[in-house]
């Protein structure tokens, strides 16, 4: 492999090189600190769940819908949590359509580590904006992702668009 075969992801550098000092559930920590919403890229807080950007997205604008309660299994969610989570997925799609103009969406829910859940102990859904060509050779052959819009800019676009829908 030579240097032209490497794809760099500089937005991950700070995370990878910084000491891992955060204790407890990363989602619960975000839920409990509303004063840091902008820093944590929290876009919206509902009655039972919040919407925030994924810091390590599959594509630009990749958001997470996270119930406030620290629950793992789908069977543990209340009807209200299920309903609001579904509504927040709908609203996330509407906001992304206006703000980022994707060609489609992937909705995801990984139940358990074996199913690919990166944080299996706290239930969450993924809403991933998709563009024609974003499933090209790079993720398949190279095992790399290349989001076109930085997380900070995605947050600005989505938060602004979200606030105009309320």
Buried (B, 14 or more C-beta within 10 A) or exposed (E): EEEEEEEEEEBEEEEEEEEEEEEEBBBBEBBEEEEEBEEBBBBBBBEBBBBBBBBBBBBBBBBBBBBBBBBBEEEEBEEEBBBBBBEBBEBBBEBBEBBBEBEEBEEBBBEEEEEEBEBBEBBBBBBBBBBEEBEEEBBEEEEEBEBEBEBEEBBBBBBEBBEEEE
